[in-house]
Amino acid sequence: MRILDRYIFKSVLSLFLVCLLTFFCLYIIVDIFSHLDEILRQKVNLNILLQYYLSYLPIIFVQVTPIACLLATLYTFGTLNRNNEIIVMRSSGLSIFQITKTTVIFGVIVCALVFWVNDKLVTQSASLTENIKEQMETGAKKNKDKKSEVLTNLSMYGLKNRLYFINKFYPDKNIMEGIVILEHDNKQNITKKIVATRGVYEDGFWKFYQCMTYKYDENGQAIEDPQYINEEIMIIPEKPNEFLNQRQRSEFMTIAQMDEYLWKLSKSGATTVIRNLKVDLYQRFTAPLAIIVSILLGIPFSLKMKKRATGLSSVGLSLIVGFFYYVLNAVGIALGKAGILMPILAVSLSHMLGLLTALYLIKNLP
């Protein structure tokens, strides 16, 4: 690595770390003071409070990294520009790419790190922080054994175009109560409806009790009288743990879990749920790209920055660019979940526009 590259890399890295530490501290301080009355009222244990904020660090890291990279880029190259060092570098024959390539490579490395943290750590942190927060709010320790809970109002899209509605599910006993199963054809017309008061999973099979079966034609009309069976063994491929996992939201799932769930949903024809989950899944892949785009946007802005008040200008530009980037990304996701844009286009819209803007500005630098 050249001396110039080391010089720029050291500046960007140190500023990036300072920004991260600052954001961590600001977030924790603001959050503590905003919930101070609740913390004192519930007499939250210091160890629980420490555990809560430590588990929140991966989430904060993923959220603030793009702004930290943008601010580090703006301040580094803004300072070089203010001290006329950019002019000296250009006069020696170096191009903008040669001057900034170390920063871009740094952004790619951070992007890969954020992708890994977002998939492996944030999903666990989100679940842990929610449990600890509930524990602090209620003032009682939550039972960590999920199987001791009673889950209510479960819905699930299963294989063979089946839609399940379950009133109560007891994971520790593998028992369901208040069961309604709707079977559909490939055109999503209801062909069969199964209603049962109780279901028990034994020896690899579901056994339903007080079971009533209705059959329908393609127009939704009953084609024969309902059949009542007091006890019936149902050939259902879904196991109890699959019903247990349905309470998980997409933010609690890894990419592999979301992909597996999407495969199951693809058999059900639940277009709205599939579309929303695809948006969330694709966003996992595209969200870290905001780091690279932020750095590329920071380069032309910093080189056009006025020579005075570099620090304040860097903070101001970071906030403005970050705000517009966030708004554009939120609009794209909303359009994707509404079905107006394709999911992959919805999550990529802000990144593509940001990248094109950055490349245009860099190309037109003097």
LOLO-724793 format. One record per residue: x, y, z of N, C-alpha, C, O, CB in turn. Coordinates in steps of 0.05 Angstrom, whole numbers, plus 5000, padded with zeros to 4 digits. Glycine has a CB too. Example, Ala and Ser with C-alpha at 12.3 -4.5 7.8 and 13.67 -1.06 7.14 Angstrom:
! residues 2
526448865156524649105156526449345156528549345169522649115181525749555142527349795143525850015157526850235161528249885114
This chain:
! residues 366
501749765000500050005000501850255000503750275015498150005025501150444982502650684981502350855006500450825021501850844956504251035010504151215033501551385032500251425052506651405034500851475008498451635005495951475012494151575026498151744976495851225003493551055010493351005040491151005051493750784995495650955052495650915081494751165096493251155116498450835091495551395086494851645098491751695097490551765117496251875084490651645074487751685071486151465086484151525099486951675041487151215084485750995098485751045129483750995142487150725092488051135139488151185168486151395177484951375198491051265176485951605160484051825167481151725166479651785184484452055148480451575145477651475142477051285164474851295176477351345114478851095169478350895190478051015218476150945232480650685190479751205225479651325251477051485254475751475275482051505256476351635233473851795235471351605236469451665250473651985211471551385221469251195221468851085249466651065258469850965201471051005262470850885289469851095309468251035327473550775297470851345306469851555324466951605320465451645340471451815319466051605295463151645290461451425301459351475313462651665259462451175298460950945309460750965339458550935351462350685301462951025352462951045382461151275391459651245410465751095392461151495376459451725383456551655380454851715397460151965365455851525358453051445353452051245374449851255384452751325325453851055381453150855402452451005428450350955440455450655406454251185436453851325461451351495460449851505480456351495468450951645439448651815436446051655437444151735451448751985410445951435423443551275423442851175451440551185460443851035403444851065464444450945491443551165510441751125526446950805501444951395510444251605528441451715524439951745543446251845526440751755499438051855492435951655500433851725511437851925462436451395494434551195501434151155531431951125541435350925489436351175546436151155575434551385587432751335604438951155588435051625578433651855589430751855581428951955595434952115581430151755557427351745548425651535563423251565564427151695518427051335574425651125589426451125619426050925633426150855576427651345628428751345655426551305676426951165696430151615660424151435673422051405692421051125694420451025715419751595685420850995670420050715670422050525683421350345697419450625641424650585678426850425689426850445720427150245734429550505678426450685730426350725759423850605771423950495793426551025765421650625757419150525768419250215770418250095790416750615751420350095750420449795749422949695765423149455769420549695721424649875773427149805788428649585772429349375783426449705816429249655747430649465729433449415739434949605746430649575700434149165740436849085749438949195730438549195705437048785752441149285741443349395724444449195704445049265681445549495741444548935712445548725694443648695670444548655648445848465708441048705675439048675654439248915634439148885610436148655665439549155646439849395629442349385612442349455589439949645647444549285624447049265609446749055587447749095564449349185628445448835593445048625573443248725550443748655527443648385586441348885557439548995536441049165516440849125492437249165549442749355526444149525508446449385493447149465471445249775523447649195506449749035492448448875469449648855448451148845512446148765473444748615452443848795430443348715407442448455463443449055436442549245416444849355398444249475378441149475430447249315406449549425391449549335362450049505345452149345405449149075355449149005327447049155311447449225287448648705324444649205323442549345308443349635303443049745282439949335325444549765324445450035321447750045299447750225283446550155347449549855300451749845281450749845253451749985236453549595287448749665247447749645220446349905211446549985188445749415218444950035230443450275223445150515218444650675200441450335245447350555234448850795232451350775215452650985209449750885260452050535206454550505191454550665165456550795159454950215184452350675149452450845125452951135131454451265116449850815110451651245151452151525158454951565168456251775162450051615180456051375184458751395194460751395170462651555170459451165213460351225151462051215127461851475111463851575101461350975109459451575108459051825093460452055107461852215094456051885090460152075133461352295148464352275148465752475145460352295177465452025150468351995149469452075122471652195120469151705156468052005101468952075074468852375069470752485059467151935053466652495077466352785073468452935088469753125078463552875083468952865113470853015130473752965120475353155118470652935159474352715112477152655103477852815078479852955077477452355098476152785057476852915032476253215033477453365018475252785009474353295050473853585054476353715066477053935059471453625071477553575085480053685098482353695078483853895077480853515122482553485062484653475041484253705021486153825012484753205027481753755015481153964996481654245008482654414995478153944987481054275033481454525047484454595049485254825047480254525075486154385053489054425055490454415028492854415027490254215073488854425006489954414979491454164972493054164953491654664975491153954988492553704983491453564958492853424944492453525007488853594953487653474929488853594904489353454885484553514930489253864905490453994882493253884876493953834853490554304886494753844898497553734894497353454883498953384865498953734922495553284893495253014882494453014853495552854837493152854899492553184845491753194817493953294800494353214777489253374814495553494810497753604795499953394790501353414770498953844809500153194808502152994804501252774785502752574780502852864831498852804774497952614754496052404764495252224749500252474742495252414790493352214801490452284793489652524794493652204832488952084786486152124780484452104805485452034826485151914759481952174803480152154825479851874835479751814859477352264818479851684816479651404824482151314840481851174860479451224799484551394831487051324845487151444873488251324892489451414829485951684876485951814903483951684922484451664946485352114899481751594911479551504928479151204929477451104944476951624919480751054914480250764912480550624940479150424945482250634892482350714957482750594983480150625000479350435014485050724998478950854998476450905012474150725002472550625017475551195011474050694975471950524963472350234971470450084978472050544932474850144971475449864980474649825009473549625017478449794976475350025026474450025054471449995056470449845073475450275069469950135039467050125039466049845032464149755043465950325020467349715012466549445004466949255027465249075032468249354980469149275042469749105065467649145087466548955098472549155076467049395093465049455113462249355104460649265120464949765119461749385078459149285067458848985072456748895080459049345037460948835067460848545071460548485101459048295109463448405061461848635118461548595147458748655157457648505173463548785162457548865146454748935154452848725144450948655159453949215142453248615121451548405110451648165129449548045135452448315082454048085138454247855156452947915183451547745194457247785160453548155194452348225220449348235218447948145237453448495230448248345197445348375193443948105192441748065202444748535168445347905180444047645176444447465201442647325209445147505152446847475212447547285234447047395262446247245280450347205231447447645266447247755293444747925298443547905320449747925298443948085278441648265283439048105288437448185305441248445259438647885274436247725278436147615306433947625319436147485258438347525317438447435345438147665364436747645384441147285350439447895358439248125375436448235377435548315398441148345366435048235354432348345354430448175372428848285387431148345325430747915371429147735388429847775417428147785435429447445379432547785423433447815450432648075463431748085485436447785451432948295448432248555458429248585464428448715483433148775439427648455446424748465451424048315476422248415491423348345426425248085481424747935505425648095530424148105550426147665504427948215529428948365552427248615557426748685580431948445548426448745535424748985538422048915551421049055568424249115510420948685542418448595554418848535584417148585600417248355539421148415589421748345617422048595634421148605657424448185618423248815623423549065638420849205641420349315662425549245623419149195620416649325622414649195641413249335655415349335594414648935642412848795659413848765688412348735706412148525648416548785691417748755717417848475726418448415749416148915737417248285708417347995715419047855694418847925670414547875717420547665702422247525684420647345666419047185675424347355700421147375640419747215621420846935619423346905619419747355593419246745617420146465614421446435586420146495566417846265617423846355586425246325561424546075545425246055522428246345566423245885558422645645545420045685528417845695539422245415565420445705502418145765484416045555485413645605481419145805456416845305491414845095490412945105514410944955513416344825491413445265534411545285556409445485551407645525568413145355582409445625528407545825522405045715508405145495497408846045505402945865509400545805494400246015472399946255478397945795513400445925447400346115425397446125415396045925413402146025402396546365410393746415401393646545374395446685366392346585422391446485360390846615334393146575314394046775302390246905338394046335310396046275291394846235263392646135260397646015299396246335243395546285215398046195200400146295206394146535202397646015181400045915167399245815139397245685136401245685183400945885120400645775093402445525091404845535094401445985071401145295086402645045085402844935057402145065037401244845102403844695055404144565030401344475019399444475034405944315032401344404994398844304981396644514982394244444985397944044993397444774980395444994979393544985003391145035000393844974954394644935027393044935051393545185067395745275071393644685068391345295078391445535095390345445122388045355124389845775083391945485143391245395170390545635188391945835187393545235183388445605203387745795224387345635250385745445251385045955217388845715270388845565296388345755318389645955321391545415300386245695334385545865357387645855379388546065389382845795367388445615387390445585408392245355401391445145390389045525436394845385408396845185402398545155427399745345437398545255377398744905437400344835461402844685452402744445448398744675482405144825449407544695438408644475456409744275446409744895434408244505483409344295500407844035499408943825505409444405529405344045490403643805488403043725459401943515454401043855503403943895440403343845411400343825407399343645393404743595402398844015419395944015417394944275405395944485412394643955444393044255386391744495375388844495381387544275383392244505344387644725385384744755389383644965371384945155364384244825419381144915362379745105345381145115318382245325310379745385357381044895302382544865277380744915253378544805252383844595276381645075234380245105209382445085187384445225187378745385207381944905168383844865146382344905120380244785115385044575146383445085103382245135077384145035055386545105054381745445073383144855038384744755015383844894990381444934985384444445013385844974974385345114949386344964925388144794927386545394950385345024901386444924877388545114866389245314880384144874855389545074842391745234832390745524825392445704822392945114807388145554823387045824818386145964843384746164843384745804798386845844866386145944893383145944898382146114914387146224895381745754886378945714893378845504916380345304915377345614869377145554935376945364958375645104948373445104937375245494981376944884953375844624946374944454970373244284968377944464930376144514993375444365017375844535042377744695043377044095019374144495061374344635087374044425109372144265110372144855090376044425127376044235149375944385175377644565179378644045148374044315192373744445218373944235239372544025238371044605220375644285259376044085281376244235307377344455308378443905276375344115328375444245355378244205367379144375383373344135373379643985360382143925373383843755355382843595339381643775400386543795357388443635341390743565359391843725373389343785316391643315357393943215373395943085354395142925337392943015395398443145358400643035342401842795356403042825377402843245335401442555345402442305358403642125336402442085315400242165373405942015342407241815325407541915296407241755277405641555325408042175293408542275266406042345250406242415227410142085250403742335263401242405249399542595267399742595291399642145243397842745253395942915267393242765269392242665249395543185252392142755293389542635298387642855306387942985327389742405320385542885289383543095294381042975307380342745302382743235268379743135324377343045338375043225331375343465327377743035369372543115331370143255323370643415297370543655296369243455346371243265277372143375251369843385231368443195227374443205240369443625219367343665199368743755173370343935173365343875208368043615151369343665125367243755105365143635101370743405115367843985092366044095071367544095044369944155044365144385078366244025022367444024996365944214978363544244979367443734984367444364961366344574944367244534915369344414909367144844954365544644896366344644868367844894863368445054881363844624850368544944837370245174830368745434834370045654835371145154801366045424836364545674841364045724871362745914878361845654827365145554888364845584917362245474928361545534951364945874923360945314912358445184921358944914933360644764922356345174898357544844954357944574966356944364947354744384936356344554993358544154943357843944924356743694937355743514923360243864907356843674963355643454978355343525007356243735016357443194975353843365022353343425050355943405066357743245060351243225061356143575087358543565104358843295117356943165124358443785126361343205120361942945132363042995160364943145164363942785115361842855180362742885207364142625216363042405213360342945226366542655227368042435238368942505266370142715269370442355219368442345285369142405313372142395317373142555333367742205331373542215303376442195306377642115279376841915268377241995329379542275269380642215243383642285242384542485253379142385221385142105229388042155225388342315199387542225178389641885224389642545201389942725179392742705167394742705182389343015187392942685141395542675127396442965122395843075100395342505100397743075141398743355140401743355143402743255163397343535162403243465123406143455125407343635146409643595154407343525098405943845154407044035173407143915201405243785211405344295174409443955214409943855241409544075261409344315254412743735244409344005287408844215308410744445308410044675312408744085335413344385303415344595304414944805282415745035285418144485303413744715260413244905238410945095245411045335237412444745212409045005260406945185270408045375291407345605293404545025282409945275307411245435328412745665316412845885327413045265345414045615293415745825280414146035266415246245259417545695260411545995263409946195248409646465262408946655249407246085242410146475288409946725302412346905297412347135304409646675332414446785285416846945279416247145257414947085237419146765271417147395261416947595240419447585223421447465231416447875253419247725200421547705181424047815193426247725187420847865156423848015211426248135223427647935243429947985250425648385238426247725250427347525268428447285252429547095264425347425288428147285226429047065209431647125195432147345187426846995189433346915192435746945176434946925146432646855140437846735183436846975128436246955100435446675092433646635076438647045083436746475104436146195098433346125107431845985092438146005111432546225130429846165140427746305124425546185118429546255169428246555115426346695098426046565071423846545060427246985095428246465060428246335034426646075036425146005018431046275024427045925058425545675061422545725065420845585054426545525086421845935079419046005083417746095057415446035051418746215105419346245041418346335015417746094997415746094982420346515001419445884998418945644982416245514990414845424973421245444985415745505015413145395025410845565016408745465007413145365055411145825018408946005010408445994981406146044972409646285019410445944965410145934936408145724927406945744906412745884922407745524944405845304938402945384945401045254937406545054953402645604960400045674971398645884954396145914955400245774999400146034938398946244922398246494938396646654929396546144909399346524962398746764978400446994968402547054978399346715009399447124947401047324932401947564949404247644947399447424909400147664966400847904982403047835002404947985005398348014996402747615016404647535036407347475023409447545033403747285052407247335000409747264985411147524976413547544979409047094960409547714966410847964956412148114979414348214976408648134943410848135002411948275024414448145035416448275042409948305047414447875036416747735045419047755026421347765034416047435050418447765000420647794980421948064983424348094980419447764951420348274988421448544993423348535017425548645015419148744997422448415038424148395062426748235057428848305067422648265086426448015042428747845036430747995018433147995024427847585022429848114997431648254978432948494992435148574985430148344954431448615011432648845026435048765042436848915046430448975044435048505051437348415066439848415049442048475059436848125077439548365023441848365005442648644996445048704993441248194981440748814993441349084981441949295002443249494996439049174964440949265027441349475047444249545052444949775054440049375073446149345054448949415058450149585035452149715039450549165062448849575011449949734989449850034994451150184981448449664963448150115014447950395021450650505030451250745028445950435043452350325041455050415050456750505027457950715028456450185066456850335006458450404982457350654968458950824961458550164962454750664966453550894952454051144969454551364957450450854949453951124995454451365012457251465009457751705007453951295042459151285007461951365003462251494975463651704973463851125005461051384955461251494928459951764926460851944912460051304907457751804941456452064942458052264957458152504951453652044954459452164978461052344994463452464980464352684986461952205019464552314961466952394947466552664932468052854936467952184928464652674913464352934898463453164916464253394912462352894876461753104936460853324953463153434969463353684973458653224973464953264979467153354995469153514978470353704988468553115008469553444953471453584936470353844926471854024917472153404913467653884928466554144921465854314945464854534943463954094904466554204969465854344994467554594996469954604989466354155018466354805008467855045012470055005032469854815049465955275022472055155031474455105047474055165077475555065093476755265037472155315084471755385112469555205124467855095110470855675115469855165150467855015165467454735153465154655148465155165166469554595149469354325137467854135155466153985146472154215132468354145182466953965200463954005200462453805198468054005228463054255203460154315203458954245176456654145175459654605210460254305154459254235128458953935124457053845112461054345106460853785135460753485133458353375148456853205137463353365144457853475172455553385188452953465174451153295172455653505216452753705164450353805151449753645126447453555122450554095144451753595109451353445085450653155091448953035077453853445067451853045112451252765119448352735127446952545119453052675143447352925143444552915151442652955128440652815126443953135172443253135110441553185086441452945068439352845060442453435071443852845061443952615043442752365056441252215043446952555035443352325082442152095096439152105097437751905094443252075124438052355101435152385102433852315076431952165075434452665111434852435054433652375028433952085020432251965007434952565007436251965027436651685021434651515036433551325025439551605028434251575061432351425078429451455066428051255064432451525107428651695059425951745049425551595023423551465019425452045045427551605005427351474979427151174983425651034969429651544961428751065001428650775006425950695018424950485011430950705026424950855036422350795048420150795028418250635028421650985071420250995009418251014988418350764970416350654962418551264972420850684963421150454945420050204958418750044945424150414939420650164984419649924998416549924999415249724996420849905026415450165005412550185006411250124979409149984978411750475015412450214957411450154930411649864924409949744910412850324909413849734934414249454929412149284944411049094932416949364938411549354969409649204984406749254975404949094980409849265014406349484962403749544951403349414924401049414913403349844948405449294913405149154887405549334863405149244840402549024885406249584867406649774845409349724831409549744807406550064855411449654847414049594836414749304842413849184861416149784847416349184824417348914830419048924855420449124860419048804806419048714872420548714897423448784894424548954909420348454911424848674874427648724871428149014862430149134870428848524850426349124846426549404838425949594861427249804864424749464814424049514877423249684900425549724920426049954929420849564914427049514926429149534946431749644933433549724948429749264958431849644907434349744893434050034883435950154875434949564870431650144884431150404873432950614884434250764869428250484877433050644910434650854923437550814917439051004914434150854953438450564917441350504912442150574883444250684878441950204918440350504864440950554836441050854831442850954817438850424818439051004841439051294837441451424851442651614840436451414848442051334875444351444889446951384875448751554873444551324917447251144864449651064849449951224824452151324818449650764843447751254809447851414784448551704790450051834775445151394769447351814811447952094819450852124826452152314818446152184842451951934842454751954850456651934826458552084825455351724870456151744808457851714785457751954767459752044756457051464769455352074764455052314748456652554760458052694746452152394745456452584786457852804800460952764799462452954795456952824829461752514802464652454801465752494773467952604770465252164810464252414753465052454725465452744718467152814702463052324706463752914730463853204723465653364742465653614742461053324724467253224759469153374775471353484758472153364738470353184797472253724765474453844749477053694751479053764739474854134757
